[in-house]
Amino acid sequence: MAHSYQDMYLQVVSKHKGALFVSCAGEELPRFLIGDDFAASEQGWYYDMSSRVIKIKCHKPQQDDFKIIVSTKHFDLIGMENNG
């Protein structure tokens, strides 16, 4: 069955923190720190602190079998991975 949509918009509830990264079909999406910049973009993600939601938008990959990964692996306040 062929899909008629070209773009995807997802919202992931994350009550405690944003994401370390978000990827679609193996490609990391750009992170936006300003909501207006995210709104003006075609693809990327933004953590809305007021609603505690990771907002994601991206183009649908060509293949029907793909993964969207939202990593909330432990990181510090500036978003860098914490290996300690």
C-alpha positions in Angstrom: 0.0 0.0 0.0 1.5 3.4 -1.0 1.4 6.3 1.4 0.2 9.7 0.2 1.9 11.8 2.8 5.4 13.3 2.3 6.0 14.9 5.7 5.7 13.7 9.2 5.0 15.6 12.4 5.4 13.8 15.8 5.1 14.9 19.4 6.9 12.8 22.1 6.0 13.5 25.8 9.2 13.8 27.8 8.3 15.2 31.2 11.9 15.4 32.6 14.2 16.5 29.7 14.6 17.0 26.0 16.4 14.7 23.7 20.1 14.1 23.1 19.4 13.6 19.4 16.6 12.6 17.1 17.1 10.6 13.8 14.9 9.4 11.0 16.0 6.5 8.9 19.6 6.8 10.2 19.9 10.6 9.5 20.3 12.9 12.5 17.8 15.7 12.4 18.9 19.3 13.3 18.0 20.5 16.8 16.4 23.9 17.3 16.7 25.9 20.5 14.2 28.6 19.4 10.6 27.6 18.7 10.2 30.1 15.9 13.2 28.7 14.1 11.8 25.2 14.4 8.4 26.4 13.0 10.1 27.9 10.0 12.2 24.8 9.2 11.3 21.9 7.0 12.9 19.3 9.2 14.3 19.1 12.8 13.3 18.9 16.4 12.6 21.2 19.3 12.0 20.6 23.0 9.0 22.7 24.1 9.7 23.2 27.8 6.3 24.6 28.6 4.4 21.5 27.3 7.3 19.0 28.0 7.0 17.7 24.5 9.7 16.9 21.9 8.3 18.2 18.6 9.7 16.5 15.5 9.1 17.1 11.8 10.8 15.3 8.9 10.3 14.1 5.4 9.0 10.6 5.0 11.8 8.3 3.9 11.4 6.5 0.5 11.4 3.1 2.1 8.3 1.9 4.1 10.4 0.2 6.8 12.3 2.9 8.8 12.9 4.0 12.4 12.6 7.3 14.1 14.9 7.4 17.2 14.5 9.8 20.0 17.4 9.4 22.3 17.0 10.6 25.9 20.3 9.0 27.0 21.7 10.8 30.0 23.3 14.2 29.2 24.1 17.3 31.1 22.4 20.7 30.9 24.2 21.8 27.7 23.1 18.7 25.9 26.4 16.8 25.9 26.6 13.1 26.6 27.5 12.3 30.2 29.6 9.1 30.3 30.2 9.3 34.0 
